[in-house]
């Protein structure tokens, strides 16, 4: 008697908590992807900054200064491309998360709503 009651209670609890478990898995996956994107962006910007510092330390005369300055336009172009690319990646990640959450909510509403 008690075994059947606990089994029924366990099944009901598992069924009622399933949407929370799905959401938590989805959220965790999103945080992992977001963290990876942020680490990659920090790494790229740090590398750019360090390369700039090294290039500045190599300036010894007017010719090396001119060379450094001519390289700056290319560096700014690369930086702007990197910023646009990173913002597109973050936007796509956010949009994907939103879509998946909306699907999860629609699925749960469909289960709860009587036919």
N, C-alpha and C positions, 0 to 999 in steps of 0.2 A: 504494500500500500504506500509506504513512505518512499520507496524506491521509485515508483511510478510518478508520485507527486514531485519529487526532486528532478526527475528526468524531464517532466513537463515544464517545470519552472526553468530549468536550464535551457531547454529548447526555446522557450518564449523569450528569455533574456538574450540569448544569442541572436534570435531573429530581430528583436527590437534594437539591439546595439549594432547590427550589421551596417547600417548607413554611417554611423560614427566611425566604425573601423575603416570603411571605404574612404571616407573623407580624410581621416588621419593619414592613410597611406598616400592618398593623392597629395595632400599638403606636404608630407615628408619628401615625396619625389620632387615636388616643385621647389622646396627649399634647397635640396641637394643640387638641382640644376642651376638655381639662382646663385648659389655659393660658388659653383664651378665657373660660371660666367664672370662673377665678380673677381675671383682669383685670377682668371686669365686676363681680365682687363687691368687689374693692378700690376700684374707681371709685365704686360706690354707697356704700360705707361712708365713703370719703373725702369725698364730697359731703355726706353726712349730718353728719360731724364738722365740716366747714367751715361748714355752715349753722348748726350749733349755736354755733360760735365767733362768727359774725357776729351771731347773735341775742343772745348774752351781751353783746357789745360795745354793743348798742343799749339795754341796760338803763340808764335814767337816773333813774328814780323808782319809787315803790311801784307805780304802775299798770303800768308796763312790766315790772316784776318779776312781778307777778301774771299778766300776759298771757303772759310767758315760761314760768312754771310751769304754766299751764293747757295750753300747747302741748306740754309734756313727755310727757304721757300719750299723746297722738296719736303723737309721735315714737317712743316706746317700742313702741307697737303696730305701727307701720310697721317698726321695726327687727326685732321678733320675727317678723313675717310674712316679711321679707326673709331672715332666718336660716333659717327653715323652708323657704322656697322654694329657697334655695341648697343646703341639705343634701339636699333631694329631687332637685335637678338632679345633684349630685355622686353621689348614690346610684344614680340612673338611668344615669348614664354608666358607673359601675363595673359595674353589673349587665349593661349592654349589652356591655361589653368582656369580661366573664366568659363570657357566652353565646357571643360570637363566637369566643373562644379555645377553648371546649368544642367548638364545631362544627368548628373547624379541626383539633383533635386527633382528633375522631371520624372526620373525613374521612381523615386520615393513617393512623389505625389500620386503617380499612377497606381502604386501598390496600395496606398492608403485610401484613395478615392474609390467609393463603391461603383461598380459597373452599372 
